[in-house]
């Protein structure tokens, strides 16, 4: 298995800074988490995982959640 070094994190880093690890997954598609200096776990984006199937309705829900989260402050201002 070839692993891109920018997609490697230690288990302690994943535990302490999960949001950073999630951003790497958003950008690269997956992260390999090392435990005791050996690859142990892989965190992947389920939208890109061929084994995990979601419906178009679920995809729309994910997309709308992302848009709402991204523009939350602007929408709150408009609601005033």
PDB file with SEQRES, HELIX, SHEET and CRYST1 records, atoms N, CA, C and O in Angstrom:
SEQRES   1 A   80  UNK UNK UNK UNK UNK UNK UNK UNK UNK UNK UNK UNK UNK          
SEQRES   2 A   80  UNK UNK UNK UNK UNK UNK UNK UNK UNK UNK UNK UNK UNK          
SEQRES   3 A   80  UNK UNK UNK UNK UNK UNK UNK UNK UNK UNK UNK UNK UNK          
SEQRES   4 A   80  UNK UNK UNK UNK UNK UNK UNK UNK UNK UNK UNK UNK UNK          
SEQRES   5 A   80  UNK UNK UNK UNK UNK UNK UNK UNK UNK UNK UNK UNK UNK          
SEQRES   6 A   80  UNK UNK UNK UNK UNK UNK UNK UNK UNK UNK UNK UNK UNK          
SEQRES   7 A   80  UNK UNK                                                      
HELIX    1 AA1 UNK A    5  UNK A    7  5                                   3    
HELIX    2 AA2 UNK A   11  UNK A   16  1                                   6    
HELIX    3 AA3 UNK A   18  UNK A   28  1                                  11    
HELIX    4 AA4 UNK A   56  UNK A   70  1                                  15    
HELIX    5 AA5 UNK A   72  UNK A   79  1                                   8    
SHEET    1 AA1 3 UNK A   8  UNK A  10  0                                        
SHEET    2 AA1 3 UNK A  30  UNK A  35  1                                        
SHEET    3 AA1 3 UNK A  38  UNK A  44 -1                                        
CRYST1    1.000    1.000    1.000  90.00  90.00  90.00 P 1           1          
ATOM      1  N   UNK A   1       0.853  -1.171   0.000  1.00  0.00           N  
ATOM      2  CA  UNK A   1       0.000   0.000   0.000  1.00  0.00           C  
ATOM      3  C   UNK A   1       0.902   1.239   0.000  1.00  0.00           C  
ATOM      4  O   UNK A   1       1.786   1.371   0.847  1.00  0.00           O  
ATOM      5  N   UNK A   2       0.673   2.138  -0.953  1.00  0.00           N  
ATOM      6  CA  UNK A   2       1.381   3.413  -0.988  1.00  0.00           C  
ATOM      7  C   UNK A   2       0.554   4.456  -0.253  1.00  0.00           C  
ATOM      8  O   UNK A   2      -0.652   4.566  -0.470  1.00  0.00           O  
ATOM      9  N   UNK A   3       1.202   5.219   0.615  1.00  0.00           N  
ATOM     10  CA  UNK A   3       0.515   6.221   1.417  1.00  0.00           C  
ATOM     11  C   UNK A   3       1.178   7.565   1.185  1.00  0.00           C  
ATOM     12  O   UNK A   3       2.394   7.697   1.323  1.00  0.00           O  
ATOM     13  N   UNK A   4       0.387   8.554   0.835  1.00  0.00           N  
ATOM     14  CA  UNK A   4       0.882   9.912   0.695  1.00  0.00           C  
ATOM     15  C   UNK A   4       1.190  10.451   2.095  1.00  0.00           C  
ATOM     16  O   UNK A   4       0.337  10.403   2.980  1.00  0.00           O  
ATOM     17  N   UNK A   5       2.390  10.956   2.292  1.00  0.00           N  
ATOM     18  CA  UNK A   5       2.794  11.397   3.636  1.00  0.00           C  
ATOM     19  C   UNK A   5       1.948  12.548   4.152  1.00  0.00           C  
ATOM     20  O   UNK A   5       1.852  12.739   5.364  1.00  0.00           O  
ATOM     21  N   UNK A   6       1.332  13.320   3.265  1.00  0.00           N  
ATOM     22  CA  UNK A   6       0.465  14.409   3.737  1.00  0.00           C  
ATOM     23  C   UNK A   6      -0.861  13.876   4.280  1.00  0.00           C  
ATOM     24  O   UNK A   6      -1.646  14.630   4.855  1.00  0.00           O  
ATOM     25  N   UNK A   7      -1.108  12.589   4.100  1.00  0.00           N  
ATOM     26  CA  UNK A   7      -2.342  11.969   4.565  1.00  0.00           C  
ATOM     27  C   UNK A   7      -2.101  11.054   5.762  1.00  0.00           C  
ATOM     28  O   UNK A   7      -2.920  10.181   6.050  1.00  0.00           O  
ATOM     29  N   UNK A   8      -0.984  11.250   6.459  1.00  0.00           N  
ATOM     30  CA  UNK A   8      -0.657  10.438   7.634  1.00  0.00           C  
ATOM     31  C   UNK A   8      -0.778  11.294   8.884  1.00  0.00           C  
ATOM     32  O   UNK A   8      -0.256  12.408   8.938  1.00  0.00           O  
ATOM     33  N   UNK A   9      -1.467  10.769   9.884  1.00  0.00           N  
ATOM     34  CA  UNK A   9      -1.525  11.434  11.189  1.00  0.00           C  
ATOM     35  C   UNK A   9      -1.356  10.375  12.269  1.00  0.00           C  
ATOM     36  O   UNK A   9      -1.674   9.203  12.068  1.00  0.00           O  
ATOM     37  N   UNK A  10      -0.858  10.804  13.399  1.00  0.00           N  
ATOM     38  CA  UNK A  10      -0.737   9.879  14.525  1.00  0.00           C  
ATOM     39  C   UNK A  10      -2.094   9.760  15.211  1.00  0.00           C  
ATOM     40  O   UNK A  10      -2.955  10.626  15.057  1.00  0.00           O  
ATOM     41  N   UNK A  11      -2.269   8.710  15.949  1.00  0.00           N  
ATOM     42  CA  UNK A  11      -3.534   8.516  16.653  1.00  0.00           C  
ATOM     43  C   UNK A  11      -3.742   9.609  17.702  1.00  0.00           C  
ATOM     44  O   UNK A  11      -4.873  10.032  17.939  1.00  0.00           O  
ATOM     45  N   UNK A  12      -2.660  10.067  18.329  1.00  0.00           N  
ATOM     46  CA  UNK A  12      -2.812  11.134  19.326  1.00  0.00           C  
ATOM     47  C   UNK A  12      -3.211  12.448  18.653  1.00  0.00           C  
ATOM     48  O   UNK A  12      -4.018  13.201  19.198  1.00  0.00           O  
ATOM     49  N   UNK A  13      -2.651  12.728  17.469  1.00  0.00           N  
ATOM     50  CA  UNK A  13      -3.060  13.938  16.757  1.00  0.00           C  
ATOM     51  C   UNK A  13      -4.517  13.846  16.318  1.00  0.00           C  
ATOM     52  O   UNK A  13      -5.257  14.825  16.412  1.00  0.00           O  
ATOM     53  N   UNK A  14      -4.933  12.676  15.840  1.00  0.00           N  
ATOM     54  CA  UNK A  14      -6.324  12.493  15.434  1.00  0.00           C  
ATOM     55  C   UNK A  14      -7.259  12.692  16.621  1.00  0.00           C  
ATOM     56  O   UNK A  14      -8.349  13.245  16.470  1.00  0.00           O  
ATOM     57  N   UNK A  15      -6.842  12.248  17.783  1.00  0.00           N  
ATOM     58  CA  UNK A  15      -7.639  12.393  18.992  1.00  0.00           C  
ATOM     59  C   UNK A  15      -7.713  13.850  19.441  1.00  0.00           C  
ATOM     60  O   UNK A  15      -8.778  14.325  19.836  1.00  0.00           O  
ATOM     61  N   UNK A  16      -6.598  14.553  19.384  1.00  0.00           N  
ATOM     62  CA  UNK A  16      -6.537  15.921  19.901  1.00  0.00           C  
ATOM     63  C   UNK A  16      -7.009  16.966  18.903  1.00  0.00           C  
ATOM     64  O   UNK A  16      -7.443  18.046  19.305  1.00  0.00           O  
ATOM     65  N   UNK A  17      -6.934  16.667  17.613  1.00  0.00           N  
ATOM     66  CA  UNK A  17      -7.262  17.677  16.609  1.00  0.00           C  
ATOM     67  C   UNK A  17      -8.046  17.047  15.463  1.00  0.00           C  
ATOM     68  O   UNK A  17      -7.619  17.078  14.309  1.00  0.00           O  
ATOM     69  N   UNK A  18      -9.194  16.479  15.802  1.00  0.00           N  
ATOM     70  CA  UNK A  18      -9.978  15.764  14.803  1.00  0.00           C  
ATOM     71  C   UNK A  18     -10.443  16.674  13.674  1.00  0.00           C  
ATOM     72  O   UNK A  18     -10.531  16.228  12.530  1.00  0.00           O  
ATOM     73  N   UNK A  19     -10.741  17.935  13.965  1.00  0.00           N  
ATOM     74  CA  UNK A  19     -11.214  18.830  12.905  1.00  0.00           C  
ATOM     75  C   UNK A  19     -10.147  19.009  11.828  1.00  0.00           C  
ATOM     76  O   UNK A  19     -10.483  19.102  10.647  1.00  0.00           O  
ATOM     77  N   UNK A  20      -8.876  19.061  12.207  1.00  0.00           N  
ATOM     78  CA  UNK A  20      -7.790  19.160  11.229  1.00  0.00           C  
ATOM     79  C   UNK A  20      -7.741  17.889  10.380  1.00  0.00           C  
ATOM     80  O   UNK A  20      -7.572  17.959   9.162  1.00  0.00           O  
ATOM     81  N   UNK A  21      -7.885  16.745  11.012  1.00  0.00           N  
ATOM     82  CA  UNK A  21      -7.871  15.470  10.295  1.00  0.00           C  
ATOM     83  C   UNK A  21      -9.054  15.420   9.317  1.00  0.00           C  
ATOM     84  O   UNK A  21      -8.903  14.964   8.184  1.00  0.00           O  
ATOM     85  N   UNK A  22     -10.211  15.882   9.751  1.00  0.00           N  
ATOM     86  CA  UNK A  22     -11.387  15.897   8.873  1.00  0.00           C  
ATOM     87  C   UNK A  22     -11.155  16.806   7.666  1.00  0.00           C  
ATOM     88  O   UNK A  22     -11.594  16.485   6.561  1.00  0.00           O  
ATOM     89  N   UNK A  23     -10.473  17.932   7.861  1.00  0.00           N  
ATOM     90  CA  UNK A  23     -10.170  18.824   6.732  1.00  0.00           C  
ATOM     91  C   UNK A  23      -9.240  18.138   5.728  1.00  0.00           C  
ATOM     92  O   UNK A  23      -9.379  18.329   4.520  1.00  0.00           O  
ATOM     93  N   UNK A  24      -8.303  17.349   6.223  1.00  0.00           N  
ATOM     94  CA  UNK A  24      -7.423  16.599   5.325  1.00  0.00           C  
ATOM     95  C   UNK A  24      -8.247  15.600   4.513  1.00  0.00           C  
ATOM     96  O   UNK A  24      -8.040  15.448   3.309  1.00  0.00           O  
ATOM     97  N   UNK A  25      -9.175  14.925   5.177  1.00  0.00           N  
ATOM     98  CA  UNK A  25     -10.040  13.970   4.478  1.00  0.00           C  
ATOM     99  C   UNK A  25     -10.884  14.693   3.437  1.00  0.00           C  
ATOM    100  O   UNK A  25     -11.050  14.198   2.323  1.00  0.00           O  
ATOM    101  N   UNK A  26     -11.423  15.869   3.792  1.00  0.00           N  
ATOM    102  CA  UNK A  26     -12.208  16.638   2.826  1.00  0.00           C  
ATOM    103  C   UNK A  26     -11.387  16.980   1.588  1.00  0.00           C  
ATOM    104  O   UNK A  26     -11.904  16.967   0.470  1.00  0.00           O  
ATOM    105  N   UNK A  27     -10.130  17.280   1.785  1.00  0.00           N  
ATOM    106  CA  UNK A  27      -9.254  17.680   0.681  1.00  0.00           C  
ATOM    107  C   UNK A  27      -8.711  16.474  -0.090  1.00  0.00           C  
ATOM    108  O   UNK A  27      -8.705  16.477  -1.321  1.00  0.00           O  
ATOM    109  N   UNK A  28      -8.258  15.453   0.625  1.00  0.00           N  
ATOM    110  CA  UNK A  28      -7.547  14.338  -0.008  1.00  0.00           C  
ATOM    111  C   UNK A  28      -8.382  13.070  -0.176  1.00  0.00           C  
ATOM    112  O   UNK A  28      -7.992  12.179  -0.930  1.00  0.00           O  
ATOM    113  N   UNK A  29      -9.509  12.970   0.501  1.00  0.00           N  
ATOM    114  CA  UNK A  29     -10.360  11.787   0.385  1.00  0.00           C  
ATOM    115  C   UNK A  29     -10.187  10.765   1.488  1.00  0.00           C  
ATOM    116  O   UNK A  29     -11.113  10.019   1.803  1.00  0.00           O  
ATOM    117  N   UNK A  30      -8.985  10.729   2.085  1.00  0.00           N  
ATOM    118  CA  UNK A  30      -8.768   9.792   3.182  1.00  0.00           C  
ATOM    119  C   UNK A  30      -7.526  10.180   3.970  1.00  0.00           C  
ATOM    120  O   UNK A  30      -6.696  10.966   3.513  1.00  0.00           O  
ATOM    121  N   UNK A  31      -7.421   9.613   5.155  1.00  0.00           N  
ATOM    122  CA  UNK A  31      -6.269   9.802   6.037  1.00  0.00           C  
ATOM    123  C   UNK A  31      -5.937   8.439   6.629  1.00  0.00           C  
ATOM    124  O   UNK A  31      -6.827   7.658   6.966  1.00  0.00           O  
ATOM    125  N   UNK A  32      -4.644   8.166   6.749  1.00  0.00           N  
ATOM    126  CA  UNK A  32      -4.202   6.946   7.424  1.00  0.00           C  
ATOM    127  C   UNK A  32      -3.725   7.351   8.813  1.00  0.00           C  
ATOM    128  O   UNK A  32      -2.880   8.234   8.962  1.00  0.00           O  
ATOM    129  N   UNK A  33      -4.275   6.698   9.814  1.00  0.00           N  
ATOM    130  CA  UNK A  33      -3.933   7.001  11.204  1.00  0.00           C  
ATOM    131  C   UNK A  33      -2.968   5.924  11.702  1.00  0.00           C  
ATOM    132  O   UNK A  33      -3.265   4.730  11.671  1.00  0.00           O  
ATOM    133  N   UNK A  34      -1.812   6.385  12.159  1.00  0.00           N  
ATOM    134  CA  UNK A  34      -0.780   5.478  12.652  1.00  0.00           C  
ATOM    135  C   UNK A  34      -0.902   5.292  14.161  1.00  0.00           C  
ATOM    136  O   UNK A  34      -1.166   6.239  14.902  1.00  0.00           O  
ATOM    137  N   UNK A  35      -0.707   4.063  14.591  1.00  0.00           N  
ATOM    138  CA  UNK A  35      -0.660   3.737  16.016  1.00  0.00           C  
ATOM    139  C   UNK A  35       0.620   2.939  16.239  1.00  0.00           C  
ATOM    140  O   UNK A  35       0.866   1.943  15.558  1.00  0.00           O  
ATOM    141  N   UNK A  36       1.429   3.380  17.192  1.00  0.00           N  
ATOM    142  CA  UNK A  36       2.727   2.735  17.456  1.00  0.00           C  
ATOM    143  C   UNK A  36       3.587   2.666  16.188  1.00  0.00           C  
ATOM    144  O   UNK A  36       4.231   1.655  15.908  1.00  0.00           O  
ATOM    145  N   UNK A  37       3.578   3.767  15.433  1.00  0.00           N  
ATOM    146  CA  UNK A  37       4.389   3.919  14.223  1.00  0.00           C  
ATOM    147  C   UNK A  37       4.050   2.933  13.114  1.00  0.00           C  
ATOM    148  O   UNK A  37       4.893   2.631  12.269  1.00  0.00           O  
ATOM    149  N   UNK A  38       2.821   2.431  13.116  1.00  0.00           N  
ATOM    150  CA  UNK A  38       2.364   1.523  12.068  1.00  0.00           C  
ATOM    151  C   UNK A  38       0.986   1.963  11.604  1.00  0.00           C  
ATOM    152  O   UNK A  38       0.185   2.413  12.423  1.00  0.00           O  
ATOM    153  N   UNK A  39       0.683   1.848  10.307  1.00  0.00           N  
ATOM    154  CA  UNK A  39      -0.664   2.204   9.849  1.00  0.00           C  
ATOM    155  C   UNK A  39      -1.700   1.283  10.489  1.00  0.00           C  
ATOM    156  O   UNK A  39      -1.592   0.059  10.407  1.00  0.00           O  
ATOM    157  N   UNK A  40      -2.696   1.879  11.121  1.00  0.00           N  
ATOM    158  CA  UNK A  40      -3.688   1.084  11.855  1.00  0.00           C  
ATOM    159  C   UNK A  40      -5.115   1.319  11.351  1.00  0.00           C  
ATOM    160  O   UNK A  40      -5.891   0.374  11.214  1.00  0.00           O  
ATOM    161  N   UNK A  41      -5.457   2.589  11.074  1.00  0.00           N  
ATOM    162  CA  UNK A  41      -6.823   2.936  10.697  1.00  0.00           C  
ATOM    163  C   UNK A  41      -6.811   3.811   9.454  1.00  0.00           C  
ATOM    164  O   UNK A  41      -5.815   4.469   9.154  1.00  0.00           O  
ATOM    165  N   UNK A  42      -7.927   3.812   8.735  1.00  0.00           N  
ATOM    166  CA  UNK A  42      -8.093   4.719   7.612  1.00  0.00           C  
ATOM    167  C   UNK A  42      -9.433   5.426   7.770  1.00  0.00           C  
ATOM    168  O   UNK A  42     -10.470   4.788   7.947  1.00  0.00           O  
ATOM    169  N   UNK A  43      -9.393   6.739   7.703  1.00  0.00           N  
ATOM    170  CA  UNK A  43     -10.600   7.547   7.771  1.00  0.00           C  
ATOM    171  C   UNK A  43     -10.883   8.035   6.361  1.00  0.00           C  
ATOM    172  O   UNK A  43     -10.030   8.671   5.743  1.00  0.00           O  
ATOM    173  N   UNK A  44     -12.067   7.746   5.849  1.00  0.00           N  
ATOM    174  CA  UNK A  44     -12.410   8.122   4.481  1.00  0.00           C  
ATOM    175  C   UNK A  44     -13.706   8.912   4.446  1.00  0.00           C  
ATOM    176  O   UNK A  44     -14.528   8.842   5.360  1.00  0.00           O  
ATOM    177  N   UNK A  45     -13.864   9.657   3.378  1.00  0.00           N  
ATOM    178  CA  UNK A  45     -15.103  10.370   3.108  1.00  0.00           C  
ATOM    179  C   UNK A  45     -16.101   9.349   2.578  1.00  0.00           C  
ATOM    180  O   UNK A  45     -15.852   8.739   1.538  1.00  0.00           O  
ATOM    181  N   UNK A  46     -17.210   9.148   3.257  1.00  0.00           N  
ATOM    182  CA  UNK A  46     -18.143   8.096   2.849  1.00  0.00           C  
ATOM    183  C   UNK A  46     -18.776   8.381   1.496  1.00  0.00           C  
ATOM    184  O   UNK A  46     -19.249   7.461   0.829  1.00  0.00           O  
ATOM    185  N   UNK A  47     -18.790   9.649   1.080  1.00  0.00           N  
ATOM    186  CA  UNK A  47     -19.328   9.961  -0.243  1.00  0.00           C  
ATOM    187  C   UNK A  47     -18.433   9.395  -1.341  1.00  0.00           C  
ATOM    188  O   UNK A  47     -18.913   9.107  -2.437  1.00  0.00           O  
ATOM    189  N   UNK A  48     -17.153   9.233  -1.067  1.00  0.00           N  
ATOM    190  CA  UNK A  48     -16.204   8.711  -2.048  1.00  0.00           C  
ATOM    191  C   UNK A  48     -15.962   7.219  -1.903  1.00  0.00           C  
ATOM    192  O   UNK A  48     -15.243   6.628  -2.710  1.00  0.00           O  
ATOM    193  N   UNK A  49     -16.545   6.607  -0.899  1.00  0.00           N  
ATOM    194  CA  UNK A  49     -16.336   5.193  -0.618  1.00  0.00           C  
ATOM    195  C   UNK A  49     -17.323   4.356  -1.430  1.00  0.00           C  
ATOM    196  O   UNK A  49     -18.535   4.465  -1.243  1.00  0.00           O  
ATOM    197  N   UNK A  50     -16.813   3.534  -2.316  1.00  0.00           N  
ATOM    198  CA  UNK A  50     -17.674   2.714  -3.165  1.00  0.00           C  
ATOM    199  C   UNK A  50     -18.462   1.665  -2.408  1.00  0.00           C  
ATOM    200  O   UNK A  50     -19.485   1.192  -2.903  1.00  0.00           O  
ATOM    201  N   UNK A  51     -18.015   1.292  -1.226  1.00  0.00           N  
ATOM    202  CA  UNK A  51     -18.708   0.277  -0.443  1.00  0.00           C  
ATOM    203  C   UNK A  51     -19.908   0.838   0.304  1.00  0.00           C  
ATOM    204  O   UNK A  51     -20.804   0.095   0.706  1.00  0.00           O  
ATOM    205  N   UNK A  52     -19.920   2.139   0.485  1.00  0.00           N  
ATOM    206  CA  UNK A  52     -20.990   2.767   1.266  1.00  0.00           C  
ATOM    207  C   UNK A  52     -21.881   3.544   0.305  1.00  0.00           C  
ATOM    208  O   UNK A  52     -21.455   4.547  -0.268  1.00  0.00           O  
ATOM    209  N   UNK A  53     -23.097   3.092   0.130  1.00  0.00           N  
ATOM    210  CA  UNK A  53     -24.013   3.717  -0.816  1.00  0.00           C  
ATOM    211  C   UNK A  53     -25.037   4.579  -0.072  1.00  0.00           C  
ATOM    212  O   UNK A  53     -25.637   4.144   0.911  1.00  0.00           O  
ATOM    213  N   UNK A  54     -25.222   5.811  -0.562  1.00  0.00           N  
ATOM    214  CA  UNK A  54     -26.264   6.666  -0.003  1.00  0.00           C  
ATOM    215  C   UNK A  54     -27.168   7.120  -1.138  1.00  0.00           C  
ATOM    216  O   UNK A  54     -26.751   7.192  -2.294  1.00  0.00           O  
ATOM    217  N   UNK A  55     -28.394   7.419  -0.793  1.00  0.00           N  
ATOM    218  CA  UNK A  55     -29.371   7.818  -1.802  1.00  0.00           C  
ATOM    219  C   UNK A  55     -29.128   9.264  -2.238  1.00  0.00           C  
ATOM    220  O   UNK A  55     -28.402  10.014  -1.586  1.00  0.00           O  
ATOM    221  N   UNK A  56     -29.754   9.631  -3.355  1.00  0.00           N  
ATOM    222  CA  UNK A  56     -29.650  11.008  -3.826  1.00  0.00           C  
ATOM    223  C   UNK A  56     -30.243  11.975  -2.800  1.00  0.00           C  
ATOM    224  O   UNK A  56     -29.738  13.085  -2.630  1.00  0.00           O  
ATOM    225  N   UNK A  57     -31.299  11.563  -2.124  1.00  0.00           N  
ATOM    226  CA  UNK A  57     -31.910  12.398  -1.093  1.00  0.00           C  
ATOM    227  C   UNK A  57     -30.936  12.640   0.065  1.00  0.00           C  
ATOM    228  O   UNK A  57     -30.849  13.750   0.588  1.00  0.00           O  
ATOM    229  N   UNK A  58     -30.212  11.604   0.455  1.00  0.00           N  
ATOM    230  CA  UNK A  58     -29.215  11.750   1.509  1.00  0.00           C  
ATOM    231  C   UNK A  58     -28.071  12.656   1.054  1.00  0.00           C  
ATOM    232  O   UNK A  58     -27.575  13.468   1.835  1.00  0.00           O  
ATOM    233  N   UNK A  59     -27.649  12.519  -0.216  1.00  0.00           N  
ATOM    234  CA  UNK A  59     -26.609  13.392  -0.756  1.00  0.00           C  
ATOM    235  C   UNK A  59     -27.062  14.848  -0.737  1.00  0.00           C  
ATOM    236  O   UNK A  59     -26.284  15.743  -0.407  1.00  0.00           O  
ATOM    237  N   UNK A  60     -28.325  15.078  -1.092  1.00  0.00           N  
ATOM    238  CA  UNK A  60     -28.871  16.428  -1.064  1.00  0.00           C  
ATOM    239  C   UNK A  60     -28.881  16.976   0.358  1.00  0.00           C  
ATOM    240  O   UNK A  60     -28.598  18.155   0.570  1.00  0.00           O  
ATOM    241  N   UNK A  61     -29.202  16.136   1.324  1.00  0.00           N  
ATOM    242  CA  UNK A  61     -29.180  16.551   2.728  1.00  0.00           C  
ATOM    243  C   UNK A  61     -27.781  16.936   3.179  1.00  0.00           C  
ATOM    244  O   UNK A  61     -27.606  17.921   3.896  1.00  0.00           O  
ATOM    245  N   UNK A  62     -26.790  16.167   2.763  1.00  0.00           N  
ATOM    246  CA  UNK A  62     -25.401  16.475   3.104  1.00  0.00           C  
ATOM    247  C   UNK A  62     -24.990  17.798   2.469  1.00  0.00           C  
ATOM    248  O   UNK A  62     -24.399  18.655   3.125  1.00  0.00           O  
ATOM    249  N   UNK A  63     -25.306  17.954   1.193  1.00  0.00           N  
ATOM    250  CA  UNK A  63     -24.934  19.185   0.484  1.00  0.00           C  
ATOM    251  C   UNK A  63     -25.610  20.401   1.094  1.00  0.00           C  
ATOM    252  O   UNK A  63     -24.970  21.436   1.277  1.00  0.00           O  
ATOM    253  N   UNK A  64     -26.890  20.293   1.410  1.00  0.00           N  
ATOM    254  CA  UNK A  64     -27.592  21.440   1.987  1.00  0.00           C  
ATOM    255  C   UNK A  64     -27.048  21.769   3.379  1.00  0.00           C  
ATOM    256  O   UNK A  64     -26.969  22.940   3.747  1.00  0.00           O  
ATOM    257  N   UNK A  65     -26.676  20.759   4.145  1.00  0.00           N  
ATOM    258  CA  UNK A  65     -26.073  21.009   5.454  1.00  0.00           C  
ATOM    259  C   UNK A  65     -24.760  21.756   5.326  1.00  0.00           C  
ATOM    260  O   UNK A  65     -24.468  22.653   6.117  1.00  0.00           O  
ATOM    261  N   UNK A  66     -23.967  21.385   4.327  1.00  0.00           N  
ATOM    262  CA  UNK A  66     -22.693  22.072   4.106  1.00  0.00           C  
ATOM    263  C   UNK A  66     -22.912  23.531   3.725  1.00  0.00           C  
ATOM    264  O   UNK A  66     -22.210  24.414   4.218  1.00  0.00           O  
ATOM    265  N   UNK A  67     -23.876  23.786   2.855  1.00  0.00           N  
ATOM    266  CA  UNK A  67     -24.160  25.163   2.432  1.00  0.00           C  
ATOM    267  C   UNK A  67     -24.648  25.981   3.622  1.00  0.00           C  
ATOM    268  O   UNK A  67     -24.197  27.106   3.833  1.00  0.00           O  
ATOM    269  N   UNK A  68     -25.557  25.425   4.388  1.00  0.00           N  
ATOM    270  CA  UNK A  68     -26.072  26.142   5.552  1.00  0.00           C  
ATOM    271  C   UNK A  68     -24.980  26.421   6.568  1.00  0.00           C  
ATOM    272  O   UNK A  68     -24.927  27.507   7.146  1.00  0.00           O  
ATOM    273  N   UNK A  69     -24.115  25.453   6.786  1.00  0.00           N  
ATOM    274  CA  UNK A  69     -23.014  25.642   7.731  1.00  0.00           C  
ATOM    275  C   UNK A  69     -22.041  26.715   7.230  1.00  0.00           C  
ATOM    276  O   UNK A  69     -21.553  27.535   8.007  1.00  0.00           O  
ATOM    277  N   UNK A  70     -21.771  26.695   5.933  1.00  0.00           N  
ATOM    278  CA  UNK A  70     -20.826  27.647   5.353  1.00  0.00           C  
ATOM    279  C   UNK A  70     -21.344  29.080   5.432  1.00  0.00           C  
ATOM    280  O   UNK A  70     -20.576  30.005   5.697  1.00  0.00           O  
ATOM    281  N   UNK A  71     -22.638  29.267   5.204  1.00  0.00           N  
ATOM    282  CA  UNK A  71     -23.216  30.612   5.146  1.00  0.00           C  
ATOM    283  C   UNK A  71     -24.089  30.942   6.352  1.00  0.00           C  
ATOM    284  O   UNK A  71     -24.940  31.828   6.279  1.00  0.00           O  
ATOM    285  N   UNK A  72     -23.884  30.241   7.452  1.00  0.00           N  
ATOM    286  CA  UNK A  72     -24.713  30.411   8.644  1.00  0.00           C  
ATOM    287  C   UNK A  72     -24.736  31.853   9.132  1.00  0.00           C  
ATOM    288  O   UNK A  72     -25.805  32.402   9.401  1.00  0.00           O  
ATOM    289  N   UNK A  73     -23.559  32.471   9.248  1.00  0.00           N  
ATOM    290  CA  UNK A  73     -23.503  33.840   9.758  1.00  0.00           C  
ATOM    291  C   UNK A  73     -24.248  34.802   8.844  1.00  0.00           C  
ATOM    292  O   UNK A  73     -24.984  35.666   9.323  1.00  0.00           O  
ATOM    293  N   UNK A  74     -24.069  34.665   7.553  1.00  0.00           N  
ATOM    294  CA  UNK A  74     -24.749  35.543   6.600  1.00  0.00           C  
ATOM    295  C   UNK A  74     -26.269  35.335   6.684  1.00  0.00           C  
ATOM    296  O   UNK A  74     -27.031  36.301   6.654  1.00  0.00           O  
ATOM    297  N   UNK A  75     -26.696  34.097   6.786  1.00  0.00           N  
ATOM    298  CA  UNK A  75     -28.133  33.826   6.892  1.00  0.00           C  
ATOM    299  C   UNK A  75     -28.724  34.363   8.183  1.00  0.00           C  
ATOM    300  O   UNK A  75     -29.857  34.844   8.195  1.00  0.00           O  
ATOM    301  N   UNK A  76     -27.960  34.282   9.278  1.00  0.00           N  
ATOM    302  CA  UNK A  76     -28.428  34.845  10.538  1.00  0.00           C  
ATOM    303  C   UNK A  76     -28.585  36.356  10.443  1.00  0.00           C  
ATOM    304  O   UNK A  76     -29.531  36.921  10.992  1.00  0.00           O  
ATOM    305  N   UNK A  77     -27.659  37.012   9.746  1.00  0.00           N  
ATOM    306  CA  UNK A  77     -27.751  38.457   9.555  1.00  0.00           C  
ATOM    307  C   UNK A  77     -28.977  38.813   8.714  1.00  0.00           C  
ATOM    308  O   UNK A  77     -29.678  39.780   9.014  1.00  0.00           O  
ATOM    309  N   UNK A  78     -29.231  38.051   7.687  1.00  0.00           N  
ATOM    310  CA  UNK A  78     -30.392  38.317   6.839  1.00  0.00           C  
ATOM    311  C   UNK A  78     -31.706  38.106   7.595  1.00  0.00           C  
ATOM    312  O   UNK A  78     -32.711  38.749   7.293  1.00  0.00           O  
ATOM    313  N   UNK A  79     -31.692  37.221   8.556  1.00  0.00           N  
ATOM    314  CA  UNK A  79     -32.911  36.909   9.311  1.00  0.00           C  
ATOM    315  C   UNK A  79     -33.281  38.010  10.312  1.00  0.00           C  
ATOM    316  O   UNK A  79     -34.401  38.031  10.822  1.00  0.00           O  
ATOM    317  N   UNK A  80     -32.350  38.917  10.592  1.00  0.00           N  
ATOM    318  CA  UNK A  80     -32.620  39.973  11.575  1.00  0.00           C  
ATOM    319  C   UNK A  80     -33.597  40.990  11.059  1.00  0.00           C  
ATOM    320  O   UNK A  80     -33.929  41.941  11.766  1.00  0.00           O  
TER     321      UNK A  80                                                      
END                                                                             
